[in-house]
Amino acid sequence: MSQMKVRTALLSVYDKTGIVELARGLQDLGIQLLSTGKSARVLSEQGIKAREVADYTGFPEILGGRVKSLHPKIHAGLLFRRDNQSDRETIEKMGIEPIDMVVVNLYPFERVTSQIVDLTEAIENIDIGGPTMIRAAAKNYKSVIVLTDPADYKAVVEELKKSQCNLSEKTRYCLMLKAFERTAAYDTAISTYFMQLAVKQGARTEWPAPQKLLMSFEKIQDLRYGENPHQKAAVYRDALGKSCIASSKMVAGQKELSYTNLLDSDAAYSLIKDLSDEISTVIIKHTNPCGIGMGKTLVESCKKALETDPLSAFGGVYAFTRQVDVDTANILSDKFVELVLAPGYDSSALKILSSKKNRRIIDLTDLLSDAQTSASMKEKTFRRIHGGLLYQDSDTLLLDDQQLKVVTKRSPSEDEQRALRFAWLIVRRVKSNAIVVCSRDQLIGVGAGQMSRVESCKIALQKAKENRLSTIGTAMASDAFLPFRDSVDLMGAAGVTAIIQPGGSIRDTEVIEAANEFGMAMMFSGLRHFSH
């Protein structure tokens, strides 16, 4: 008796998408319909007969709709165990009718609170009766079907038609799981909202971190595979309405974005967001920048970015801080470019870029706009470790002029200061140990992900030499302190004239003295930018 025919269905939905078609399909199968006020009116207007919950329970909706389905006749009808003799006797004695299906979706708390709203509006969008019915039906899933997603309506009706108004236990189980996922995500959204509100209002500090870390993400899509073909993968977006690179508009290209495409795209987006005040081009390969240029025009910035490391730029992700024009598109037309990202494209430029069908073109206009208007809450980052998770503030701190300290005999010139700030902005987006060498408007060389800092210095200088870029008069940035003078010696010999680093080594004195010997300007930032 664990699976019973569906005779009565309760429909109570905020999102009315597909509800008329579902109700009509259920009615055609002879299933009796119960519905709350607004849903009942929508069905009635379409000629579908549904008994109102208030008429069934004998208790009207009260408190402006806050109480309508919270009644024993509803919840006993959902929760009673069909194969339990005592339960059956109880509901028969009390005149309670079985409810075999619940169709519920919830007040749009996530959507409402993704906008700037007052506390009263947020509270009024906390659904109480909906989650209660969902949980009751899901708990009793072997006997009660629970539908929380309009995307499932059609398939459920089709299976009911084929199975004499019943669903397989497998389908019921899947719907139950989806239902509990929905209520869990809903509760997470509410608790996260109030935690963030408390931080904004100063009622609590951001740390210590929450004792129970609750996160909710919605699947955007399955991916072809993960980092490697044998790994299954999917991509999710923050359920609290935050923008995601994976949901940005693809305006051209036939291939879906892969796992690594998305990682590289996110790295590119982070850099162009940092550089948004300048006309800039960024080229990313394996999440590290292999070319960055700034210029008076987008074409100029693109040419400079390509000069940094044209070999590594092959098959890279190109990102721009301005709308792509025809001249810039022509530069890329015959190159192997996996992805192009920009806040818009000239129509002729888009035609040129999309001439190769496998080249994906992404419009970041909405994403960049959301970034500018988002609240000033600190983002969090997390990372899995075996059996656990690491959780931290995102590295969003920029240079503080009050923390900057000139530690050498010579102060940097105006050009050197600009180059140092440019280099420092870039180095925090490079994997540790990270070294970058820059002019005031171009990335000259990158050393990333090495086990020793001096090796990163050697790679950065070697890259510049291979690409015939002069390091004379350039600036260097190190994401962490220089532990020995060897890095300074290398840079000084190559003609680098300014260095920015956090400072804090036990050998700072030796490092500073080395800089003075070369006549360099060195600044301590007091800020580290490790990126492991």
N, C-alpha and C positions, 0 to 999 in steps of 0.2 A: 504493500500500500504506500510505498515511499514516493511513487510518482502518480499524480492524479491528473485527470482531465481539467483543463482550465474552464471554469464556468463563470467566474466573476473576476474582473480586472479593475483596479483602481488607478485612475489617471490624474496626476497632479503635477503639472509642469510649469516652470517659469518660461523656459525656451519652448515656444510652440512649434518649432520646426518639425514637420512630419507627423504631428500629432493627429491631424484630421485623417490622413491616409491610414495611420495605424489604427485609429478608432474604428474607421469604416471597415478595415480588414478584420478586426476582432468581432465587430457586430455581424458581419457576413458569416462568421463561423458560429454564430449563436451565443457568443459570450456576452454576459451582462456587464454593463459599464457603470462604475461609480466614479464621480469626479468632484473635485473641489470647485468653488465658485467661478473663478475666471476661466478655468479650463472647461468647465461645464457650459459656460456661455458661448465660448468659441465653438464647441461641438454642436450646440443647439442651433447656432447660426448656419451651420452646414447640414442641418437636418439629421443629425446623429443624436439619438436618445441616450442620455446618461443621467442616472439618478444622482442628485447632489448628496455629498457626504453629510451635510447638515440635516437633510431629510432622513437619511438612513440612521444617523446616530440620535436624532431628536434633539440635537444640541447645536445652536447656531454658531456661526463664526463670530468671534468676539475680539475685542482689543485691537480693532483695526486690522484684523486678519492674522494677528500674532498666534491665535489659537483657533485651529479649524480641524486638524486631523489628529490632534492629541486626545484620543478617546479610547476607552477599553474595547468598544465594539470594533474599532479599526485594528488595534494591535493584538487583541485576542484572535481576531479573524486571520491575522498573519502568522502569529506565533504558535497557535495550537498544533500539537503533534498529531498528524493524521492517523498514525498507527498506535496511538496511546488511548486506551479505552476511557480512562478517567478524564482526559482532555476532551474527548468527543462528548461525553456525558455533560461536562460543564458547559460547553458552548451551546449544546442543544437546550439545556435547562434555562440558560440565560438569553436564548433567542439571538445568538450571535451567528452570523453567516460567514462561511469560509471565504477568504479573499485569496485567489490563486495566482494573481499577477499584480505587481506594482510597477507602474511607470512613473518615475520621478526624476526631475532634474532640479537643481538648486538655485537659490537666489545668486546672482552673479557677483559674489563678494570679491573674487580676484579681479574681475574687470573693473568694478567700481573703485576699488582701492588702488588700482594702478594709476588712476587719475588723482588730482588733488581734491580731496573731499574732506568735509568736517567729520568729527567723530560721530555725531548723531547719524549721519547718512551711512557711515560704515557699519554702525551697530544695527541699523534697520535692515541691512543686507546680510545679516547673519541668519541663515535658515535653521530652524529648530525642528519643525515637524518633518521636513523632507529627509534629513539625515536619519531621523528616528525610524521612519518607515523603511528607508533603504536598509538600515542595519537589521531591522526585524525580519524583513523579507529575505535578506541574504543569510541570516542565521538559520532560517528554515528553508534553504534553497532546494532541498530535495522535493519539497511540496509546493514551494512558491517561486515563481519566476520573477526576477527583479531586473528591470530595464532602466539604465541610467544614461544611455547614449543614443541619440536619434539615429546614429549610423547603424545601429543594430536592429532597428524596427523592421525593415523589409525582410531580412533573413529570418527573423523570429516568426513573422507571419507566415512565410513560406514553409517553415518547418512545422508549424502548427497545422497547416493545411494538409501536409503529407502524413502527419502522425496522429490524426484524429484528436486534435486539440491538446497535444502533449509535446513536451520537449525531451530530448535525450538527457541523461544525467550529465553527460560531458558538456552539453550546451549550458545546462543550468549551472554547472560548476564554473564554467568560464565567465558567465554573467555575474555570478556571486563574487568571484575574484575581482572583476572589474568594479563592482559596486563598492567593495571594501577599499579598493584603491582610491575610488572617488571620495569617499568620506574621509579617508586618511589625509588625502591631499587637501581637502577642504579645511579640515581642522588645522593642518599645518599652515595654510595660508592665513588663517585667522590668528593663530598664536604668533606667527612671524610678524604680521602687521602690528600687533600690539607691542611686541618687543621693540620693533623699529620706532614706533611712536614714542615709547618710553625713552629711548635713546635721544630722539630729536628734542623731546621736552625736558631732557636732563633728569628724568626720574630715575634713570639707572645709567651706569657707564657701560661702555661696550664690552669691557672685560671685568670679571672673568667670563669666559665663554659659557654659553648655555649648558646646563647639565645634561639635557637631552637635545641632541642636535637634530632638528627636524628640517627636512628639505623636500621640496616637491617640484618635479620636472615632468613636462608633458612631451611625449614622443612626437617629433616632427616626422621622422620617417626611418625606415630601415636603410642601412647602407649596403653597398655591394659586398663589402668586407671591411675589416679593420685595418690595422697597420700592415698586415700581411693577408694573402688570400685565404689562409686557413682559419682566420679569426672572424667570427660573426660580429656585427656591430650595428649600432643605431645611434641617432643623434636626438637629443632632447633640448627643450628650451625651458627656462625658468617659468614655472607656472604662475608666478606673481606678476606676469605681464611685461617682464623686462625684454628688451630687444635682444636678438641673437643673430650672429653672423649667418647661421644656417637657414634662417627664415627670410633673409634679404632677397630682394627680387632679382631673379636671373632673367636678363633681357635678351640673351642670345646664348646658344650652345646646346647641343643635344645630349651630352653626357651629364649624369648626375654628379654632384660633388662627392668625392671620396673622403674617407676618414682623414687622410693626410692633407688633402686639399683644404679641409675645414681648419685643421691646425695651422696650416700656413696662412690661410685667409685671416684667421683671428690674429695672428702675429702681425700681418700687414695692416689690419685695421687698427691695432693698438698704436702702431707707429704713425700712421697718417692722422690719427686723432691727436697724438702728441704734437704733430707738425702742422696742424690745421691752420695756424696763423700765416704760414708761408706757402708759396707755390712750390710744391714738392712732389717728388716721385720716389717710391720705395720699391725695391725688388727683394723678395723673400725666397730663400731656398732652405728647406728643412728647418723652418721656424726662425732662422737667423737672417738678418739683413745681409745681402751680398752686394747691394748697391743702393745709395741714397744720394739724391741731388736736390738742390734748391736753385731757383732762378727767377728771372723777371717774367719768363713765360714758361708754360708747361713743357714745351719742346726743349727749352734750355735745361730744365730740371731733369727731364728724361734722358737727355744725352749724357749729362753728368752721372746719373745713376748707372747707366750702362757702362761708362768708362771704369767704374770701380772694379768690376770683375765680370767681364763679358762672358767668360767661359762658364762660370757658375750661374749666370743669369739664364742659361739655356734651360728651358722647361720650368722657369720660375713663375712666381705670382707677382704681378705688377699692380701697384696701388698708387692712386693719385689723390691729391687734396683738392683738386678742382675738376670741373667738367672737362672731359676729354674732347679735344678739338681735332680737326682733320689732320693738321700737321703732325700732331703727336701720334695719331692712329697710323699714319703712314710709316712712322719709324718702326712700329711693331708689326706691320702688315706681313712681312716675310719672315718673322722670327717665330721660333717655337715658344709659345706662351701658353701655359696651362690655364691661367686665370687673369682676368683684369677686373679691378675693383676701383670704383670712382663714384663721386656724388653726381652722377649724370653723364650723358654723352650727347654730343652734337649728332643729329640724325645721320649726316654723311659719315661722321667718324664711326658710328655704330655699324653702318653698312660695311665699312672697310674692315673693322675688327672681327665682324661675324662672318667674313668670307670663308674662314676655316671652321668647319662644323663642330670640331671637337674643342674649340677654344670657348671657354665659359666666360660670359660677361655679366658682372654683378653690379647692380645699382645700390650704392650705400647711402643715398640721400636720406631715407627715413632713419636708418641706424645712426648716422652722424647727427641728425636733428634730435633724436631721442637722447643721445649722449649729452647734448648741450642743455637740454631742458630737464634732465633727470635730477632727482633730489640729491643732496650732498651726502647721503649715507655712504659709508665706506663699503666697498664691495668686499666679499670674502672669497677666498680660494680654498679648495680642499683637494686632497690627493690620497688615493688608497695606498695603504701599506698592508702587509700580510696581517690579517685579523683585525685591522683597524683603519683609521683615517687621520690624516693631519689636516688641521684647520687653522687659517690665519687671515689677517687683513691682507687685502691685495696691496702690492707695492705701488702706491699712487703718489707718494711724496715726491715733490720736485725740489729743485735747489732753493734754499733759503738764503737770501743775500746776507742775512745777519750771521748765518753759520759759516759762510765762505770766509776763508782765512788765507791770505798770502803768507807763505812760510819761507820764501826765498828772498834774497837781496833785491831781486828785480820783480816788479809787479808786471802783470800781463798788459800788453797794449790793447787798444780797443778791438782790433782785428783778432787778437789772440783770445780775448774774453768771449767774443762771439763764437769762435771755433771751439773753445772749451765748453761753453754751454750746449752747443750743438752736439759735441762728442758725448757729453754727459747724458743728454737726452737719449742718445742712441744706445749707449753701453748698458742701460738698464733693461734693454730688450734683447740682449745678446746672452747666450748661455755661458755660465761661468766655467773656468776662469775666463773673463772677458776683457779684451783690450781692443779699443778702436782708435784709429788715427784719422783725423779730419782736418780739412781746411775750414774756412768759415761757411762754406756752402756745399761741401761735397765730402762724402765718406771715401777715404783714401785706402784704408786697409782694415781688415777685421781678423782678430784671433779669437776663436771661440771654443769652449768646451774642453780645454786642455787640462792635464793634471797638474801642470806647474805654470805659474803666471809668466815666467820668462819665455816659455815655449809659445804662449799666446802672443807675446811681443814679437818673437821671431817670425811667426806666421803672418802677423799683420804687416810687418815690414817686407816680407818676402812677396806677399800678394801685391803690395804697392809696386814693388820692383818689377814683377812679372807683367803688370799691366801698364808699365811705363808712366806711373804717376809719381810725381816728386813729393818727397816727404819734408823737404826743406821749408821751414817756417810753419809747419803744421802743429796741431795740438793732439795730445794723447789723453784718453780717459781710461781709467782702470776701475772695474766695478767694486773692488775691495783694495785694502791697503797694499802697498808694495813692500814685501817682506825683506828684500835686499836691494842693494843699489844696482844690481846687474841689469834690471829693466831700464833704469835711467841711463846707464852706460850705452845700452843698445840704441835707445831713442836719441840720445845726444849725438852719437856718432852718425846717425841717419839724418840729422838736421832738424829734428823735432825741437821746437823752442818753448813749448808750454805743456804742462801736465796738470791734470786734475785727478785727485784720488781722495778716498775718505780720510787717510791718515790713521794713526793708532798703532803702528808697528813699534816693537821695542827698538827697532833700528831706524826710526824716523830721522834721527839726527844724521845718520850716515847717508840716508836717501836724500835729504835736503842738501847736504854738503855736495853730493854728486851733482845735483841739479845746479848748484851755484858754480861748480867747476865748469860746467858747460854754458853758463850764462843763461840758464833756463828760468822761466817763471813757473812756480808751482803753487797750486792752491789746494787746500784741504777742504773737502765738502762736509766732513762730519757725518756723512750719510753713505751707507753701503747699499749696493744693488745686486746681491747674489741672485742668480736665477738658475736653479739646479734642474 
